[in-house]
Amino acid sequence: MTNFDQFEHEEDIPKSKTQIKREMEALQDLGKKLLGLSKNQLKKVDMSDTLREAFVEAGRIKQNEAMRRHLQYIGKVMRTEDHEAIAHRVALFDSTSAAYNKLFHQLEIKRDALIGENAKEELSQYLEENPNIEEIQLLRQLIRLSQKEASQQANTTNRKKLFRFLREIEEKRLGLKE
């Protein structure tokens, strides 16, 4: 029996077998999510060559038992990876995830700020943060049309176009889109 008073920090307490098993299953589940991504999406996830080769190999496996064992191997390889960064990237591809929804919400806030009272300051700040925007004239036009729509309380066509424009810029910046 272990005396837990001998450990100064909580991190020093050894993990139980159950905890280790849960962590391995979580890595295998992340591996399953990665297998569900398209080839283009998978290219945008930072990982080692060993893990990338494991996913290529998984594409050739047809038998269920072989796939189960291969997922265990993927889980083992993922122990050496930055699995938190990988999980975050996978979450951005998943439209039902909290990370994706947070990104969407931030874009809505940015769009509303760009057509709000301090539009000029917001636009200059946005252009400073995103110096690679090529279509600045289109962005300014969408902002003007969206402001006009908002003042007339008309339909939201241009506001939707502005949101899509901002989303495309953000997806390119994050490497979610080419």
C-alpha positions in Angstrom: 0.0 0.0 0.0 1.4 3.4 -1.0 1.5 6.3 1.5 0.4 9.4 -0.5 1.8 11.7 2.1 5.3 11.0 0.8 4.5 12.9 -2.5 5.0 16.6 -2.5 3.0 17.4 -5.6 0.0 15.8 -7.2 2.0 15.1 -10.4 4.3 12.9 -8.4 1.6 10.4 -7.6 1.9 7.4 -9.9 -1.0 6.8 -12.3 -3.2 3.9 -11.8 -3.6 1.2 -14.5 -7.1 2.4 -15.0 -6.0 6.0 -15.7 -3.3 4.8 -18.1 -5.9 2.7 -19.9 -8.3 5.7 -20.2 -5.5 7.8 -21.6 -4.6 5.2 -24.2 -8.2 4.8 -25.2 -8.5 8.6 -25.6 -5.5 8.5 -27.9 -7.0 5.7 -29.9 -10.3 7.7 -30.2 -8.3 10.7 -31.5 -6.7 8.3 -34.0 -10.2 7.2 -35.1 -11.1 10.9 -35.6 -8.0 11.4 -37.6 -8.8 8.4 -39.8 -12.2 10.1 -40.5 -10.5 13.2 -42.0 -10.0 13.7 -45.7 -6.5 13.5 -47.2 -6.3 17.3 -47.5 -7.4 17.8 -43.9 -4.9 15.2 -42.7 -2.1 17.0 -44.5 -2.8 20.1 -42.4 -2.3 18.3 -39.1 1.2 18.5 -37.7 2.5 15.0 -36.9 5.6 12.9 -37.2 6.3 10.9 -40.3 5.8 7.7 -38.3 2.3 8.6 -37.4 1.6 9.8 -41.0 2.8 6.4 -42.3 0.5 4.7 -39.8 -2.5 6.5 -41.3 -1.4 5.6 -44.8 -1.2 1.9 -43.7 -4.6 2.1 -42.0 -6.1 2.9 -45.4 -5.0 -0.5 -46.7 -6.4 -2.5 -43.7 -9.8 -4.1 -44.4 -10.3 -6.6 -41.5 -11.9 -5.3 -38.3 -9.6 -7.1 -35.9 -6.5 -5.9 -37.9 -7.9 -2.4 -37.7 -8.5 -2.6 -34.0 -4.8 -3.7 -33.5 -3.7 -0.9 -35.8 -5.6 1.7 -33.8 -3.8 0.4 -30.7 -0.5 1.0 -32.6 -1.7 4.5 -33.6 -2.5 5.2 -29.9 1.0 4.0 -29.0 2.7 6.2 -31.6 0.5 9.2 -30.5 2.0 9.0 -27.0 5.1 10.7 -28.4 3.2 13.3 -30.4 1.7 16.7 -29.3 -1.7 15.1 -29.0 -3.3 18.2 -27.5 -2.4 20.3 -30.6 -3.6 17.5 -32.9 -6.9 17.3 -31.0 -7.3 21.0 -31.3 -6.7 20.9 -35.0 -9.2 18.0 -35.5 -11.8 19.9 -33.4 -11.5 22.9 -35.9 -12.4 20.5 -38.7 -15.5 19.2 -36.7 -18.5 21.6 -37.1 -20.0 20.1 -33.9 -17.0 20.9 -31.7 -16.7 23.7 -29.1 -13.5 24.9 -30.8 -15.3 25.3 -34.2 -18.2 27.0 -32.5 -15.9 29.4 -30.6 -14.2 30.3 -33.9 -17.5 30.9 -35.5 -18.7 33.1 -32.6 -15.5 35.1 -32.7 -16.0 35.7 -36.5 -19.6 36.9 -35.8 -18.3 39.4 -33.2 -15.6 40.6 -35.6 -18.2 41.1 -38.3 -20.5 43.0 -36.0 -17.6 45.2 -34.9 -16.6 45.9 -38.5 -20.1 47.2 -39.3 -20.6 48.9 -35.9 -19.9 52.4 -34.7 -16.1 52.2 -34.6 -15.9 50.6 -38.0 -12.8 52.5 -39.3 -10.8 51.7 -36.2 -11.9 48.1 -36.3 -11.0 47.8 -40.0 -7.5 49.3 -39.5 -6.9 47.0 -36.6 -8.2 44.0 -38.6 -5.9 44.9 -41.5 -3.0 45.2 -39.1 -3.7 41.7 -37.7 -4.1 40.2 -41.2 -1.6 41.9 -43.5 -2.0 39.1 -46.2 -5.5 40.1 -47.3 -5.4 40.6 -51.0 -8.9 41.9 -51.6 -9.1 44.9 -49.3 -11.4 46.8 -51.7 -13.9 43.9 -51.6 -13.7 43.9 -47.8 -14.4 47.6 -47.6 -17.3 47.2 -50.1 -18.9 44.4 -48.1 -18.6 46.5 -44.9 -20.2 49.5 -46.6 -23.1 47.4 -47.9 -23.5 45.6 -44.6 -23.7 48.9 -42.8 -26.3 50.1 -45.2 -28.3 46.9 -44.7 -28.1 47.2 -40.9 -29.2 50.8 -40.9 -32.2 50.0 -43.1 -32.9 46.8 -41.2 -33.1 45.0 -44.5 -32.3 41.4 -45.2 -28.9 40.1 -44.2 -27.4 39.1 -47.6 -24.3 41.3 -47.4 -23.7 40.6 -43.8 -23.6 36.9 -44.7 -21.2 37.6 -47.5 -19.0 39.6 -45.1 -19.1 36.8 -42.6 -18.1 34.2 -45.4 -15.3 36.5 -46.5 -14.0 36.8 -42.9 -14.3 33.0 -42.4 -12.3 32.3 -45.6 -9.5 34.6 -44.4 -9.5 32.9 -41.0 -9.5 29.4 -42.5 -6.6 30.3 -44.7 -4.7 31.8 -41.7 -5.3 28.6 -39.6 -4.4 26.4 -42.5 -7.9 24.8 -42.7 -8.3 25.9 -46.3 -5.9 26.5 -49.1 
